[in-house]
Amino acid sequence: MAELFLTPIIDVTINKLISAIANQINLAVSWTEELRRLRDKLTMIRAFLQDAGERQVTNPAVKLWLEKLRKVASDADDVLDEADYENLKRTIEIQNHMWRKVCYFFCLSNPLIFQMKMAKKIKNIIASVDDINEEARGFRLHSIPVGQGVEQRRANPQTTSSCVVSEVVGRKDDVSRIVELLTDSANQIPLCVISIIGVGGLGKTTLAQSVCNNERIKKDFAKIMWVCVSEKFDVERILKEMLESVAGRDCGNIINMDTVFQNIRSGLAGGNYLLILDDVWNLEGQKWEELRRNLRGLGNNSRSRIVVTTRQEGVASTMGTLPEHKYHLKGLEKDECLLIIKQRAFENSSIPLDLEPIGMEIAEKCRGVPLVANVIGGTLCNSRNKDDWLSIKRNMNKKMNAVELHKEDGWISSILKLSFDRLPKPALKQCFAFCSIFPEDYVMQRKILIELWMAEGFIQSPEGSSMEDVGNEYINDLLSYSLFQDGKYNYHLQEFTCKMHDLIHDLAKSVSKDETVILETTSECSIPNNVQHVNLICGGEMVSTILRDVAQNLHTLFSKHDFSSGMQADLRRLRVLNLCGTDIEELPFYFDNMKSLRFLDISNTKIKELPKSISKLYNLQTFRFMNCYYLQMPSEGIGYLIELRHIHCYIMFANIGRLTSLQTLRFFRVGTIKGRKIEELGSLSRLKGRLRICDLQLVKSKSEAELAKLHEKAIEELALEWCNQRRELELEDNHDEEVFEGLQPHQKLKELYIRYYGGKNLPSWMLSNELFWPNNFDLVELEIRDCRKLYSIPVINGLSSLKQLSIWNCNELTSIADRAFEKMSLEKIIIRQCAKLESLGAGCFPVGLKELSIGGFSREAEESLDFSFIHPIHASLEKLILKGWEKLTQLPHQIQHLTALKELQIWGFRKLDALPEWLGNLSSLESLLIDDCENLQCLPSAEAIRRLTKLKLLIIRHCHGLSESCAEETGAEWPKISHIPEIYV
């Protein structure tokens, strides 16, 4: 299958060469004539590619011809890359007034000598291309103009992850049966294992996910943990991922396994749990026993359960699954497969009548495997052409007849290849195949993936679009074809992510097996000499030897270990170097030879300094160095990297204004010397995404602030921060208000965070619906925090799309205007720790509010605050947090009317001695937290608590009297609450 991938590789390379040649011709170099000849010859030879791609399968000589063409195209790419590098170098030298004609005349960088070298290299390549063209005539290859002769369909550019079928088809009964097995009260087997067994693509993982989302499961299990195991059953990794599942965050910095275990145990707090071990292949009983020993120490084993998904019944037996707990998943019915195909192909619209019978025949050939139905449906997405559907049916017949049907997954892989074959662009095929560099079940982040594709040269942007736009389109296309799945916004990573099914990952590996290698052990020493992409997961002395042998062809190197010790390698062709999380303290000494490098990631390393040669990586497009706590940035150097488009870091460096191609800049700290002032942002007109600007107190006027030109940048998330350690005298005499006026952001802003602002008033562009906001319907979140002089919140007009408003620690804030937020569609409001706030304006909270957190106000407000503001939101409010009400002796009675309230938190009611009987009126209440109520002794009556039929979580903290009376078995109040599923006292 890999040989069929040669054609798209060559096509992408030639297309890139033609574009690069056009750029060089525009520069009017002295070897323009040679470049034109090369362009014409490449255009001619490209026309033979399609015929050659089809004939290489039966003619080994044609395949050899393609290999030669690929080598010549790669050499030409290197030559033009060298020319681009030299042009960038000269541009930077001119910008820095370092151009010295006399000095450079006799050195290799002299333009005349360099152009002579280039002309000679281009002539040699032209000669090679002539030879290859001559061979093509000998094979009598047919010339087919690009874009003709191939039945290709362009995927809908508007397709996103929402195109994925949201409702699981045909598994309702399966979910019910698994739920019954998990919740059977008669089953008292500690850590009972339920195994879901079936062939790849049958929907085992999807079924397990549906089980986890079942309301009965959520109610019966205190915690649900998910670990994707895959082929390597690594107990340490499983435990770490269990901790991340419990903690809801990345715990990669925790190395000590005792700490991991104790944190899991603490997170579970004695409650029962459901552990999903997805995609297990382990047949070694001792590994399972090692994991089970650890699980036994977590407690409450009799009520905890484990679900295993696997392709092999032997795995289920190894994991100790009893025969009655082995669930053999069957295939879907034919009409269910057709339903999936229709949903993927047409979403909500109906299938044309003439396609229905063809669709039924295709559905029958899916053999009940939903993955196949999904991929075939994605391949036919938005196609109402009968010939397309007939073509798929014919090709499915051919594929299924060509493979050994007794092979479990052979026919599936063959059918999945149809989707790859029909991808509408060679570049899209190359982008998909590149993803084989990631391990199975790897969560791919959209931005990183696009940055990698750009660095490899897979993306060429048409006029009017950026490479990033094309990359986004490619990801949507691959989701549309179901080659990517599980597309969603990951709130932990703050990024859109997706995955590949393991059978799809196998497909990617098969088409790129000569291009891409993942080295997991040093025993895997058989690496093709022409390999271009290596993911080095293992370490050891052999690694340097392995890399040295293939270094000169490498375009991509991912490594989790220090590979550079004692190694001298030619990595001049390297375009991607990913050392994220590597145990490395310095970059290799031959770093400055990596002139083609376009992507560099040294995040989460102990690297202490960057070599001075960093300033010579003129081709660099993406530089990631997050969480590099030991790194000292060079005073100069980064400012010379004028091709940089994305910088991911929280470190400041000088002269960033030179990087006019920059689109991503997470952090900017204002300085007072040239090269660090806020004016550096002014020339960065392409900035977008997320930006945090610190030390704004160093900006002295509105006019200086306006030099940043924030209103011209399509920034979606903006944080404006002044210094949080200014003395009172400094706060009295500041320029914050006029500076804030000059920081008017772009109309497409979605999130705005204001911190440590020292002005008394908000800027006019925020308050008026005439200056800024009339056309802005995008702002969804506004946070005002630690603004020590802000004294009032007036009526804010024009923010009709605002969903979340937070006001924290504004010590001088005394009032919020009547109906201040009336014109907003707010769903969440937080107003906390505003020590002088005396009143909340009438009609302050808009109808439809779902979450409210208030407290920490002035003594006067605590004693006199009228909770009648609850009335307009009584039918919508789902979460209420009251914090810091020290003077109140009883809960405000208006709360009892919150009929939709699901979560109530009461903090700091230190004079409260009893909870009211009307608490039982909160019929929707699911969660109740009581914290720091030192006088509270008792709960409402047992009858009132019994009326809380939906209550499943009760937490009591820092309430000495109540904690004693609610102690399990011994407390006087325990009988009232013993029926609640989760209780933490």
N, C-alpha and C positions, 0 to 999 in steps of 0.2 A: 504493500500500500504506500510505502514511503516514496517509491519512485514516481508515483503519480503527483507527488507534491513538488517535484522539480519545476514543473511548468509555472505555477503561480509564483515561486521564488524568483525565477528568472524574469518573469513578467514585471513583478514589483521592482526588481533591481533596474531593469531597462527603463521603466517609466521614471524612476527616480533619476537615472542618469540623464535622460532627455531633459528633465526639468533643471538639473544642475548645469547641464551644458548651456541651456538658455540663459541662466544667471551669469555664467562666465562670459558669454557673448555680449551681454548687456554691459559688462565691465570693460569692454573694448580691449581685451588682452591681445598681445601680439600674435598669439596662436589661434586666433579666431577662425581662420580658414580650416585648420585641422579639426577644430571642434565641430564646425558645420558638417564636414565630411563624416565624422564619427556619428553625429546625430542622424544623418540621412541613412547611414548603413545600419545603425541600430533600429531605426524605424522600419527599415526593410526586413531585417531579420526577425523582428518581433512578429511580423505577419506570418512567419512559418511556425510559430510556437504552438498554436492549437493543433495543427496537423501532427506535429512532432510529438506532442503530449499524448495523442491517441495511439500513434504507431509505436511508441517506445515499449508498449506492453508486449508486442509480438516481435519486435525487431531490436535486439540488443545493441546493434550498431547505432541506431537512432538515440537510444538512451545514452550511449557513450558520447555522441555528438552533443546532447543536452548538457552533459557533465562538463565538456570542454567549454561550451558557451557560458555556463554558469561561472567557470573559473575566470574567463576573460572579462565577463561583466563585473565580477567581484574586484578584479585588478583595476578596471576602469573606475569603479566606485572609489577605490583607495586613492587613485591619482587625483580625482576631482575633489575628494575630501582634503587631500594635501593642499590643493590649490585654494580651497575655501579657507583653510586654516591660515594660509599665508596672507590672504586678503584681509582676514580679521586682524591678524597681527599688525599689518600696516595701518589699518584704520585706527587701531588703538595707539600706535606710535605717533600718528599724526595728531590725534586728540591730545596727547600728552607732550606735544612739542619736542619729541625725541627723534624726529626725522633728521638724519645726518647723511647727506648724499656721499660725502667723501669717505666717511667711516664705513659705509655699507657697500661701497663699490666693489671692493675686493673680497668680501665675505660671501658665504653661501646664500645669505638672505638678500643679496643684491637683486633688485627686480629683474635686471637684464639676464643675469646668469640663471636665476630661478625660472624665468619664462623660457629660456633655451632648454633647460632640463625638462620642463613640462611639455614643450613641443616635441621633444624626442620621445618621451614616454607615450604621448598620444599617438605619434606615428607608429610606434611598435604595436599599440593596441589596435590601430586601424588595420595593420598587416594581419594580426591574428583574426580580426573580424572578417577580413577578406577570405582567409583560409576557411573559416567556418561557413561563410556564405557559399563558397565553392562546394564544400561537402554537402550542403543542403540541396544543391542542384543535383548532386550525384544520387541522393536519396529520392529525388523527384518529389520533395515536399511541396505541398500546395500552399500558396499564399492566400491567407484569409484576413481581410482587414480587421483591425481590432474592433471588438463589439459586435461582429457579425458571426453567424454560424453556430453560436452557442445559445442554447435555450436558457436564458438567465432572467430571473425576476428580481427586481429591486425591492427589498423589504420596505415596509412603510416607515418613513423616517420619524413619524410621530409615535411609533410603538415604544412603550416603556414597560417596566416590570408589571404594570397593571394588566398587561396582555396575558399574563400567566393565569390559568384557570384557578379562581379563588376557592371554588367549592370542590371538595374531593368527591369524585364520581364513583359510585358503586361500592363504597366501603362502609356504609352505615351499619350493616349487620356485623361486619368484622370489628368495628369500633366497640359496639355493644358487647360482643363476646369477650374481647380483651378486658374491657372495663369490669365485666362480671368476674373474670378470673382474678383481677387485681383487688377487688373490693369484697371478695367472698369472706364473710366474717368467720366461717367455719375453718378457714385455712390459717393455722397458727404456726406454719413452718417459718422459722427465722430466715430472713433474707431470701424468701421464696423467689425463684427465677422463672419468668415467663419468656419463652423464646418464640419469636416470629420468624418463620423459616420460608424461604422462597427464592426463586432465581433472581438475578440482577434485573432491575427495572420494573419489578412487579409492584413496587409501591410500599415496601416494608417501612422505610423511613417516614414516608408520608402518613402511613397508618399510625406509627408511633407518635408523630406530631399531633395527629387528630385526637389520639387518646389523651395526650397531655393537655389539650385544650378542652377536654370534656369537663363540664361543670361538676359532675360527681367526683371525678378524680381530684379536681382543685379543692374540693371540700374535704375529701378524705385524707389527703396527704399535705402535711405542713410545708414541705419543700419538694420541688421537682428539679432534679439535676440532669443535665444532658451532656454526654461525652461521646464524641465521634472517635471510635477506636482505630478503625482501619486495620491494615495488615500487621502492624507492629503493636503487640500488646505490652505497652510500657506502663507499669504500675505507677511510677512516680508521675508521669504525665497525666494519667487518668485522675490521680488524686488532686493534682494542681488544677485540672479543668473542673473537677467537682467543686473545688474552693471558689473558682471564678464564677461558677454557676450559682453558688450560695451567696457570694459577696456582690455579684452583679458588676464586677469590674476586673480589670487586668491585674493579676497577682504574680506576674512573671518575675518581679524583683525578690520574691520570697524563695530562697534556695533551700533552707533547712526543712527537711521533710517532717520533723517533729512539729515545727511551727505550722506547716501546712495542715497536718492532721488536727492539731489543737484548734486552729481557726475554723476548720470544717465543723468540728464538734461544737464549738461555741456558736457558730452560725445556725446549726440545727437546733440547739438549745433543748435537746432531749425529745424533740418532736419526731414523728415518723417521716419517712421520705420515700420518694419514687426515683430510682436511678435508671436512666436510659443509657445502655451501652450500644451504640449504633454501629453497624457494619463490622461485626467481630469475625475474625478469621482464626483466632487462637485455638490450637489443638493441644497445647501443653498444659496439663493439669496443674503443675506446680505454680505456674504464673497466676492462674485463677485462684488457687489456694492462698497465694501471697496477698492478692487483692481482698479476698474474703476475710482474711485475718484482720486486715485494716478496717474493713467495714464493720466487723463485729464490735470494734471498740467505739463505734459512734453511738451506740445505745438504741433502744426501742426497736430491736430487730424483728420482733414478732409482728409488728404492724408495718414494717418497711418492705418494699418490693423492688425487684430488679427486672427490667425488660431488656432483652437482648434481641437485636435483629441480625440475621446471618443468612448466608446462602447454603450453609452446610449443616445437616442434622448432626454430624459428628461434633461440631462446635457446641451445639445445644447440650449434647450429652456431657461434653467436657465441663460445661458450666453448671452441671448438676441439675439440669432440667428434668423433672419427672415427666413420664409419657403424657399424662393428662394436661400438662402445662406447655406442651409443644404445639404451637399453633401454625399449621401448614397453610400458608396463604395461597389461595387459588387465583387464577386469572379472572379478568373481567369478562362479562358477556359481550357478544359482538355488538349489540346495540349500545352498550356502555362505551365501548371503544369509539363507535361512531359519534356519540355525544361529545366525547373529548375532542375528536378531530374537528367537529363543527364549531365547538367553542373556541378552539385555538385558531381556526381558519377565519371565522366570521364574527367572533365575539358575540354580540347581542343580536345580530341580524340572522335571518333564516337562510338555510342552504338552498340554492336554486334547485328546482325539481329535477332538471336533467342531470344534476350531479349526485343526487341522492343514491341511485343504484350503484354508481361507481364508488361512492363513499362507503357503501355497505361492503362491497368487495374488498376495498382497502382495509376496512375495519376488521374483516375476517382474517386478513393476512397479518394483523397485529398480534394474533394469537393470545389475546387477553392481557398483553403487557402494556400498561398505561404509559410507560416511558416512550415506547415506540409510537403509540397513538399521539402523544404530545408532540414528539419531534416531527412526525409526518404532518400533523395539523399545522405546526409552526412553519414547515416548509411550504405549505399551501396557503399561508396567511394572506388574506385579501385577494386570492386568485379565484375568479369566477370563470376562468377559461377552461373549457372542457378538455382541451388538448393537454393542459397542465396535469389535470387529474388522471387522464388516461396514461400519460407518460409516467407518473408516479406508480400507477398500478403495474405497468409493464416492467418498470425497473425493479419493483419489489419482487415480481416473479423471477426475473433474472437472478437477482441477488440470492433469493432463497433456494433456487435450483443449483447455484454455484457453490454453496457451502454444505458441509456435512451436517445434516439436520439433527444427528444424534448429539452433536456438541451442544452443551447447555446454553451458552451465550453466543455461539458462533453466528447464528442467523440474525440475532439481535444486532450485533456489531456491524454486520453487513448491511442491514437496513438503515442503521444510524448513519452510515457512510453516505447515504443518499442526500441527507441534509447538508453535509459538508460539501458534496459535489455541486449542489445547487446554490451555494453562496454566491451572491451576485458580483463579487469583485475578488480578484486574486489577492489583493491586500487584506481583505477580510479573512480569507483562508489563512494567510500568514499570521495575522493577529491571533486567530483561534489556535493555530498549531503552537504558537509561542507559549501559550498558557500551560503546555505540558511541562514547563520548567518548575511549576508549583507542585508540591506534593498533593496526593489525593485529599479531598475534602477541605482544601485550603480556601479560606475566605478571602476573596479578591476585592481590594478596594478600588473603586472606580478611578479616582485621581491618579493613584500610583500606576494602575494598569495603563492608563492613557499616556502618562509620562514615559513609561517603559516602551510602549509602541512608538512614540515619537522618537525616542533616543535610537531605536533600532532602524529608523527610517522607513517604517511600514506605512506611515501616514503622510500623504501629500495633500495639502489643502488647496481647493479651488479658490479662485479669486472671490473675495467677499466672505470667506469662511476661515476660521482659524483651525490649526491642527487639533486643538482641544475640542472644537465643535464636531469635527469629523470623527474624533475618537469617541465622543459621546454617542454619535450616530451609530458607530460600529458596535458599541456595547448594546444599544437598543436592538440592532439587527440580530445579534447573537442571542439575545433574550427572545426575540420574536421567533427565531428558528428553534428555540428550546435547547440550544447548545450551551447556553448559560441558564441557570435557574436560581430560585430563591432570591430574586432581586428585591432588596428592601433597604430602607434607611436604617443604619446601625447607630443608635444613639450613644452607645459606648465609644465607638470610634469616631462619631460625628461625621459619618461618611456613608455614601451609598455602597452597598456590597452585593456580591453575588457569588455563586459557586458553580462547579460542574459536577454532575452526577458521575459516579466512579466509572461507569461504562463510557460516558462521553469523554472522561479523562483518558481512558484507555484508547479511545479513538484518536485523541490529540497526540498521544504518545506514538501511536502506530504510524501516523502520517509524518511525524517529525523525528523518527528514531535515529536517523543519521545526523540530525541537526542538534538535538537536545539530549542531555544526559543529567540525571540526578544521581549523585554518588552518595549512597547512604553508608557503605562500608568500603574500606580500602581493598577488599577482596575483589570488588568489581573493577578490575583493572583494564578490561577490554573496552576501550573507548575509540570510536572511529577517528581517524586522523583529521577528517574534515569537520568534526564537531564544532559548532559555533556558540552554543549556549550550555553552560555548566552550572548546576546548583550543587555546591559542595557542602553536604550536611555532615559528613564524617571529618575526622582529623587524623593526625599521625604523620610519620616521616614519609610514607609513600606518597602523600598528597602532592608535595613539591615536585616529585619526579613525574607524576601523572600530568600535572599542569604544565610542566616545562615542555613535555612532548607535544602538547596541543595548543600551546599559548599563542603561537603566531596567527592562528586562524580564529581565535576567540573573539566574539563580539559581546558576550555576556558572561559575567562571573558573579554568582551569588555565593557567599561563604559564611558559615557559622563558626569558623575557626581561623586562627592566624596561619595563613598559607605561605607567608613571605619569608619565613626563616630559612636562610641558606639558599634561597632560590633566586636565580637570575633568569628572567624571562622577558621575551619580547612581546609586550602587550599593546603594541602601537595601534592595533585594530580594535581594541576594546572600546565599546560604546557604553556599556552598563557595568558599573561596579557597585554591588550591594553588599555592604559589610554590616548591616543592621544587626545589633545584638552580638557581634563577634567579640571574642576575647582578645582584642588587639589594642595595643597602646600607642602605636605609631604607624603611619602609612608607609608602605614599602619605598625604598630609596629610588626605585625606578619609576616612581609615580609620575615624574615630569615627562616621561616618554609617551604617556597615554594621551596623545594629542587629539584622538578621535572621541575621547570620553564625553558623553552627553548626559549621563545620569550617574550621580554619586550619592550614596546613602551611607552615612557613618553614624546613624542614630543609635542611642543606647550602647555606646562604646566608651572605653576609657582613654581615648585618644586625647593627648594633652595639648598638642599644637599642630597646626597645619604647615606643611612645608611651604617655603616661599614660592615654589614652582606652581602652587595653586593658581597663581595669577596668570599662568600660561595656558590654562585649560580653556582656550577661547571658544571652543565648541560647546562648552557645558550649558545645558538647558535647565537641568533640575539638580538642586543641591539640598539634600535632607540631612540635618544634623540636630534632631530633637533629642533632648535628655542627655546631652554631652556635658556633664557637670564638671569635667576636668579641663575642658577645652578653652584655650586662650586664643582668641581671634587675632590674626595679624593686623597691624595698624592700617596696612594698605593691602591691596591685592584683589579682593572680591570685586571692587569697583571696576576692574579691567575686564570682567567676564560679561561682555555686553550682549551675549546671546542668552544669558540667563532669563528664564521665563517663570521659574518657580523656586522660591526659597522657603524652606520649612524649618524654622528655628525660632528661638526666643533670645537670640543674641544680637547685639547691635554692632554694626560696622560702618565705616566712613564711606562717603561718596556714593551712596546707593542711588543717587539721582542720575548717575551715568547709565544705569541699567534700564534703558527705555523700553525694553521688550518685556519687562517684569509684569507678570499677572498675579502672582501669589507672593504676598509678604505678610506674614502673620504678626510681626512685631516691629515697632519703630519707637525708639527712645530719643526724645528731643535732647539735643545738646546745644552748647553755646558757641562752639567753634565752627569754622567753615567746614562743610562736608558732613556736619551732624545736625544742622538746623532743620526746622520743619519745612523749609523751602525745598529740601531734597525730594520731598514727595511730589512736588509740583510737576515734574517732568515725567512722572510715572502714570501716564494717562490710561494705561491698559489694566491697572490694578482692579481686581475683582475678588469676590469671596469674603474673606475674614481679615480684619485688621485691628490691631490694638495699638493705640498711641499713648505713650507714657510721658510723664514729666512736662505736662503742658504749662505748668507755672513758669517755665523758662521762655515761653512765648510772651511778648510784651505788648502786642497791639492786635487789633482786628486786621489791619492791613498785612501784618506779618503772618497771621493765621491763614488769611486768604491765599497766601502763596502756596499752601498745600493743595489747593484746588480740589477739595474733597467732593464738591458738587459735580465734578466731571468724571468721577470714578464709580464704576458699577459695583461698589462694595455692598454686600448684603448684610454683613454682621460687623458692626463698628463699636469698639470700646474706646471711650475718651477718658483718660485718667490724669489727674493732677497729683501732686505729691501728698501723701497721707501723713506726713510728719511736720507740716508747717506749724510754726508757733502762732499764737493768737495775734501777735503784732503783725506778722506776715499776712495773716488772713484779713486783717483790717485794711491793709493797703495792698490790694492785688488788682490784677488786670483781667481776672477770670471772666467777667461778664462780657467785655468787649472781645476777648479772644474767642469765647464760645460763639458769639455772633458770627465770627469769621470762619467757623468750622461747619458751615451748612453742608450736610451730606447730599448724596445722590438721591433722586426721587424713588429709586427702586430699593432703598434700604429696607431690610426686614427686621433686623434686631439692633437696638441701640442701648448701650450700657454707659452710664455716666457715673464716675467715681471720683470722690475727693474734690469735687468742684467747690470753689470758695465763694461763688456769687450768691446774691440774695434772690435773684430772679432767673427764671428760665429764659432762653433766647427767644426773640420774636418769631423766628422761623418755625419754632416748635408750637407756638400758641396760636398763630394766625392761620386762617384758612385762605389767605390771599397771597402770602409771600412764598410759601413752600409746599404746603400739603395738599392743595386742591386736586392735583393729579396723582397723588400718592395713595394707592390703595394696597400697598404691600407691607407696611410696617406691622408686625404681629407681636413684637415683644419690646417693652421699654422697662429698663431698670435704672433707678436713681438710688445710689448707695453712698453713705458717708459724706453727704454734702452738708457740711457743718453750719453753713450760713443761710441756707435756703429756708425762707420763712413761711411761704404759702404755696399752695398748688392751685392756680386759677382754673377756670374753665378751659379745657384744651379742645380746640376745634380741628376738624379735618382728619383725625386719626380714626376713621370709621372702621378700619380693618384690624385695629389693635385687639389681640386676644389675651395678652398677659401683661400686667402692670405690677411692678415691685418697687416699693419705697422702703428703704432700710436705713436705720441709724442717721436720720436727719435731725440733729439735736435742737435746731432752732425752728423747726417746722411747727407752727401753732395752729394752722387751719387748712382745711381743704374746702374749696368753694362749693356752694350748692350746685348740684347737678354737674360737677366737674367732669365726670366721665360718661355723661348721659348719651352722647352721640357716638360712643364706641360700642363695638360688639364684643366686649370683654367676657372671657370665660374664667379667668383666674386673676385675683387681686391679692397682693401681699402688702400690708402696711404694718411694719414692726419696728420696735425700739426707737420711736420718735418721742423723746422724753418730755417735750413741751407741747405736744399735740393736744389741744383742748376739745376739738369738735370735728366730727365728720359731717360734711355738708348734707343738707336735705337732698334726698334722691341721689345720693352719691354713687350707689351701686346699681348698675344697669340690670334690667330684666334679662334673664338668661344666664346670669353668673353661675358657674358650676363649682368654683373653689374659692374660699375666702380664708385668709390668715391674718388676724389682727391682734395687737397687744403691745405692751411696753410703752403705753402712753403716759401723759401727765397724771398726777394724782387727781386733779379736777376731772379729767376725762374719765378716769376709772370710776369715780363716784357718781358722775352725772350722765354718762353716755347713754343716750336713748337708743335701745336696740330695735326701735321700730323700723330701722332701715332694712330689717330682715323681711318685712312683708312683701316687697316687690320681688324678692328672689326665693320665696318659700317653696315654690314648685320646681325650681331648677337646681338649687344648691345641693351638691353631692358631697362636698368635703368642707368641714369647718374646723379651723384651728384657733383656739383662744389661748393667748399666752401672756402671763405676767400681770394678772388682775388680783393684786394682793389684798385690796380692800373689800372686794365683794364677798358677802357671806352666803350667797346662793347663786346658782346659775340663772342667767336672764331667762325669764319664762317664755319669751318670744321664740326661743329655740325649738320648743315643742311643736311648732307649726311647720317645721322644715320636713315636709312629707317625702322628699326625694333624698334626704341625707343618708349617705352610705358610710361616711367616716367622720368621727368626732374625736378631736384631741383637746384635752383640757390640761393646761400647764400653769403652775404657779398660783392657783387659787388657795392661798395659804390660810384663809379664814373660813373656808368651806368645811363643814363638818359632816354633811350628808348629801347624797345625790337625791334629786326630787323624784317623786312617784311618776310625774308626767314623762320621765325619760322613756317609759314603756310605750309612749305614743309614737316614737321614732321607728315606725314599722319597716323602713328600708335599711336600717342601720346594720352594717356588716362588721365594722371595726370600731373599737373604743379604746382610746389610750388615756390614762390618767397619770400625770407626772408632777412631782413636787407640790403635792397638796398635803402638807404635813399634819393638818388637823382632821383630815377626812378619816372617818371611822367606819362608816357603813354604806352599803349600796342600797338602792331602792328595794322594795319588797320582792319576794320570790315571784309573785304574780306579775309584777311589772316587768321583771327580767324575762319571764316566760313569754311575754308578748313580743319580745325582740326575737322573733322566729328566724331572722336572717343573720343574727349575730354569730360570727364564727371566729373572731379574734378579740381577745381582751388582754391588754398590757397594763400592768400597774407597776410604776417605778417611783422610787424616792418618796413613798407615802408610808411611813413607818407603821402607823396604826392600821391602815387598810391592808397593808401587806400581811400583817400578822393575822388579821381576821379572815383573810382570803387564802391562808396557807392550806395546801392540799391535805385533805382528810382531817386536819386538826382545827382549822379556822372556823369560827362561828358562821362566817358568810359563805364558806365553801359549798354547802349544799345548793345555794342559789345559782352558782356558776359552773358546777361540775359538768354540766351537759355541753358546755361551749367547746368546740373542737380544739381550739388553740388558746392556751392560757399561759401567760408569762408574768410571774410575780417576782 
